[in-house]
């Protein structure tokens, strides 16, 4: 009997995940369309990059790095200080969509990830509109 691969394994493990996270934050720095969400992050995105990498590792079925270092992610609580509406959700999703395409994540895996990212990003909204 073959064991089903995790999303983490399917995207290519830590190396590909690191590439994805770096491209995501690079796009935030480069593209005017993502300035709304970029301004929610510190000027130096090093810590944000590391935390997203660690979170996504566990979220995708890989090593649970974020939980090991910081405990339960409590995503909604950690994002409460930021005003997150439809515009911010959509900027985040579009930035991640572009980052995934840029690093070669596509096909069914891309679609599955975008669906999961949408569900999570939509749940993070804390204001109407």
Buried (B, 14 or more C-beta within 10 A) or exposed (E): EEEEEEBBBBBBBBEBBBBBBBBBBBBBEEBEBBEBBBEBBEEEBEEBBBBBBBBBBBBBBBBBBBBEEEEEBEEEEBBEEBEBEEBBBBBBBBBBBBBBEBBEBEEEEBEEBBEEBBEBBEEBBBEEE
